[in-house]
């Protein structure tokens, strides 16, 4: 389970009812919701929450570094609350399902100096692609 709500409280982020609901919807492991999915789930908890409020809150969370925008293909951006634990993504090529994966090792160290072309590399993003068990069974 991500600790998004705890992190936001620790920062002293003003926790309005709308912000709290968006954070609650995003909190958890393997959460990679689109803005529309966040809004749809938030409405069930707080019917008066607007789409604009959800989008603005997501933008704030990304700016704060508490949520990551994940774009794995040409589909809508997804929002990942697991921003403080380095991880990669496993993506289903058919349905677009995303799972967080935590392989051992250091992918940054795996890049030989001869392949860095003079770059000072500070981060690595790895996306594994395949077909999830649900799509395989169908």
Phi, psi and omega in degrees: 000132177289162181250036186305309182300317179297317180298317181293319177297319179297332178278350184076023180294128181298115188263082174288168179300320181293314180296319179300315181296317178298315179297320178296319180296322182279339187291132177144174176271148176058032178268122180215069185269149171283166178300320179295323177292321176299314180298314181300319180286324180295322180298329179290336180264328183217087189305333183275359181292133183268159176299319180299320179296318178297312179299316180296319180294317177300317178299318177297315181297322177293315179300324179286345183081016181268343178222142178256142169275131181241122176238103184261348180196202182275010178278179180299151174298149177239158185243126186244115181282356183273052188280344185254004177237113182303134180199168177246179180234143174248121188239133175281125181290344182264306185259347178085005179303143181234136175233143173281139176231147183233072180292154177283163180096176182236104183297333178292321178289337181285349180273110182294151179306324182294342180257005181270343176050038178083356180291145168264097187278129182245343183207157180228135173238122180241132176235120175267137181240145179185204180236129182288164180301324179295316180289325179296323182285337184282000000 
